[in-house]
C-alpha cells in the first residue's frame, strides 16, 4: 500500500507542477525579456528531490515538460524545456547530495536555475546552429540568481511543513 500511496503522491506533484507551469506562462512579467519565467514549478521539483529523492524528482521534471508540450501544443518549446529540466535536475541532485554541507536549498535552487538556463541556451544553440545565442546567457544567469533564490526560499518553507506530515501518507 505504501508504494501505491507514493505513486499517487508523485502523480499529484506532476499535476501540480504542470498546473503551475501553465498558470505561470499566462502571467505577464514586468521584465520584457523573452523566455524569462519565475520557474515556480521548480519548487515542486526541489521539494520532490528532498522528500522522495532523485528518481522521483527527475521523473516529475521530465513528465512536467512532456505534459506541458501536450497541453500547450508548443512542440518547439519542449526541446528547450526538457534540456533545461534534465540539466537542472542533475545539477540540483549533485549539489544536494554531495555539497549540502555548503549549500542550503536556496543554493541548490540557484544552481538548478543556472543549469536550467545553460541547458536551454545550449539547446537553442544546437537548434539554431549558432553559437551567438550564448551571448544571451549572462542576462539569463543574472536573473537566475533572483528566481533561484525565490524558489529555494519557498522550498525551505514547504519542505519544513511537508516533512512533518508526509510520513503519514507514504
Secondary structure, 3 states (H helix, E strand, C coil): CHHHHHHHHHHHHHHHHHHHHHHHHCCCCCCCCCCCCCCCHHHHHHHHHHHCCHHHHHHHHHHHHHHHHHHHCCHHHHHHHHHHHHHHHHHHHHHHHHCCCCCCHHHHHHHHHHHHHHHHHHHHHHHHCCHHHHHHHHHHHHHHHHHHHHHHHHHHHHHHHHHHHHCCCC
